[in-house]
Amino acid sequence: MALILVVDDDDLLRKTVRAMLESVGHRTVDAVDGIDGLNQFRQQAFDLVICDLFMPNKQGFDTIKEMREAAPDLPIIAMTGGVPANQSGADTDYLQSAVGSGATLSIGKPFAYRDLLTLVQQCLQGGTTRTS
């Protein structure tokens, strides 16, 4: 199965996503923020990256952009639970913006087990088309 990098500052979410992915045979590597994610990304080749958009130290948008520049064909799933606390009331669709900025697909938190696994399968089978 695939080697998947999960980048999120929420420990419980990372553990949950790891359990979901490993339950169907994937291997995972965790990263606590964008800086850690990029370090992991540079150390080994991943089949897929799942990256939160709003994290301390380095935001997901920047992380995804750097990964996309280094590996144009790497599938990346962006995820977020909504608007960051310091931007309350903003009406931007961050998930759509993430896809326009380099993510392959996106998913909102909270998400269902089957929804995440469906996106993972789509990305790994190459059945996705990035939109700009």
Protein Blocks (a to p, Z undefined) as FASTA:
>chain_A
ZZdddddfblklmmmmmmmmmmnopacdddfbfklmmmmmmmpccfbdcddfbdghiafk
lmmmmmmmmmmmlccddddebjcfklghiabdfklmmmmnopabdcdddddfklmmmmmm
mmmnopaccdZZ
